[in-house]
Amino acid sequence: MSCQGKCQNCLLPAAVPGANLNTQSVCSLCSIENAQALAESAEVRRERYKADLEKTLQDCRGKAEYDVLVNLSGGKDSCLLLHKLKHDYGLNVLAFTTDINIPDVAWTNIRRTVDLLDVPHVTYRPPVEFYKKMFRFLLSHQESRGAVRTVCYVCAPLFEGYSLRFAIEKGIPLVAAGYAPGQPEPDRMEYEFSRELLCNHDWTPPELVQSGQFSDHELKLFWNPHDFPEGTEIPRYIAPFHAWDYSQEEAMDLVVELGLIKNKKSANPIHSNCPINWLLMYSDLKHLGFNPYAPEFSKLIREGKANRTYWRFAGPLVNAMIRQKVLLGRNVAKSLSWLNMKEDDLAITRESQGAEYAEQLSRNQEPQVMTWEDVTGKPSEPCKSRSPRAWKTTVELMLDRIRTNPDTPSFGYRSETGEWASLTWSQFGQRCIALAGELRSLGIKKGDCVAVHGATELGWTVAEVAVHLAGAIVVGLDVNGCDQSIASVIDLSRPRAVITVGSSPSLQLISDRKLQLVAVDRCGISGSKKSVETELSFEDFELPNPSDDASIIFTSGTTGDPKGMSYTHKQFVDAVEEISQEFPLVGQDDATVCWLPMNHLFQRMMNLLSMRQGAQIYFEPDHTKLLETVQQVEPVVLVAVPRLLEKLADGIESSLDNLPSIASAVARRAINAPSPRQNPMHRLAQTIIRRRAKRVLGGKLKYLVCGSAPLSVKTAQTLEFAGWEILEAYGVSENIVPVSVNRPSGRKVGTVGQPLPSNEVKIAADGEILVKGPGSIKHYWGQSESVLNDEGFFATGDLGFFDDDGCLVINGRKDSQIKTSTGRKLLPEPIEQTYKQSRYVSDITVHGQGRKCLVGLIVPSTDFIDAVDDLVPAGTSRSDALNSEAARLLMKDSLADVESSLEQHERLADFRILPQPFRLDRSEITSSLKKRRSQIESSYINELDAMYGSASLQQPVVSA
């Protein structure tokens, strides 16, 4: 193959500015004099870097939990760097991956390397929607040096900043990147980022700031040392391959030989490249006439660090794939689709902000790099403190919204006539001030506890903010709780007063404890004239500090007495900030529905998130009217519990019966098909179902966020088929930040996604999920004993594992594990999920502790009840009808159809069909619809004893 149009020696394209090929097709850089001078200069610098590197890697030992943080991208160089630092130098390394636009082959390399080296690995997933917006802006406003320089030199500093922040949080003194010689651009770094650049420069790109398209929150994702307190020690950031002997071919061979990467194909940078890079190369080939990576590889060829013969053939092949959009070049079209862009949108509109290609190629001076001797014994450059956001407490968050959008609707509620009414942010603020003034007049002061009792109404949120304005701590009482559980919470928290919102717990409870009572209506207006006539303003209150306790959350008591967890204002706002980054679901013009119990953490965090975004929150205290409310207000996202989604999925399944028999059969097959869009009949069925679904939950709803308990795969598949994206999440009351979530950009049915960045999650030897992070409590309220183990992890009590994609799968509760008399240990939750696949099972609990086999208590579905009505004589009672021989045979056949995946000992030996669902008023479920197994067993002890008293339980009878 001819090298026409390229340097005969290093393959540098003639189109590259500054190449200046002579009559022998040799570039100016390959002339004898120039080449020798460059080589000598580079070797002198490399020897200097090497001496510094050896000292650096010795001196970083033992200064923190980890000696060095290694950026692991999945390319050959980062994998090899991780190996060398651990095995060749014996350092305690932490691998850090920024999970954005990483191809499957690179992820395989990452997992293989981490597993083989047995090193701790942290994955940070930044907000995908921000990246897509940034890519779209930069690609449509490229600098004159092209797409790669425009995009990568904005994107790479983001990645570098993420790892720097994490290193600071962990106190790690050194960050290492697998940059090969020539990476990144020499203007920014050769071997090490200078202390000046790290400690004094804000890396936020001016073009993004000036565009006006990016929020302050988005711009603060970029590295800025002034975000940290003065005196913060900034780690060094180095590229060891700039100091070591380096050969691209040898690196590819070595990672395969070491087993870090499966084969040489997977080690090749062509295959491990970020998918969007193919689009960048396409744009540069189109606008500049050469591949932007050609100068980098030409430099490696000149220095003997890359194989000229290989790149002589591989270079043109790669360019052909890109131009034709075939093979790996298909990533061009995929990236355009991902970004919702067209080819015509790719445009150069600006002069370059950095060195042009010709300047970089002609440069032959030593970069200004500060080595160990320049910084040893000196503290890092002092950094001025700057707040990363405008608010640090929940009160400041609310005040920021009031000042920004005073006349915008904030909350919606039903008026006395049942019509929707709303408050502006300014009106909401006045109600909070009025109630806070009344609390202050009652002697409530900073640090006092104030309990709030009531349904999910606007008044609850007014009370919450008012308590915080008064400097006090909110204690939520379960409006559905019995007097005993409410008394336990009051006795533990010792509130000075109780605010009741439209309802009240036992007045005897309050009077016995000499508590002050403040009654407000469902809209947050107190009956006291003091409250109504107050002339106070926000300036009349001493706002809480970030470190002050904001709220005490009490557990639902599914496994015993309630336990309290206090969280500070800082923990609340930090959690909201992190959730907003991971869930860019709600905008200022959107609506959200508040309907879950307000004494629980989940709903209040979602309300704070909506408040932060400026969305309007609609309150619905009656869950039986939830679907009606959703139809009317049309939210984009709805938070839910599995029980609600199961009923919704059951309704979709039942609606199929109204279709013609053939259409119904096709639709049922399509729901379970792996890819319904591949089959025309399935697509038609999906269109019909989605039209019906929109009539049920409105046309705007896109996301269903589910927590509190695992959701069955079948339910998720049904709802996804209906057009909604299921974002299953997992959290515990002892950690204010959700532990793990499915993001809109990458969700996996049957899992709860990947951990949030601030959480470190691992699985104990017995399968228990452990979590550590700044959102975790250290001890329960009123207790001094730590709830954390020696390593700082909280044992959640939940059992699970990470799948091959790094997603967390929840198996069940450790304390719900059933140990049969035969010695088997069984988790009831997966068994229950299997049986709930039957269209005749609405809910079920499996029992068998200390018994020889399992039995079930089944709550039947409406489909089953309707079917049974046709099988029994008129006038038969519900209880007798459901447990008639005909009904039991019908249920038995249905259970047998779904239990094939269960082992014989996991199948039910007998069952009883209950005439009513598990009830809140009998404490069989919590207000968040979690089952209390011990209470259910107590309620139905006679039915359970009758089943185990039967002589027919030697073998399972369900599938007999």
Summary of the structure (lengths in Angstrom):
residues: 960
radius of gyration: 31.7
end to end distance: 72.6
largest distance: 105.8
contacts: 3220
relative contact order: 0.06
helix: 44%
strand: 16%
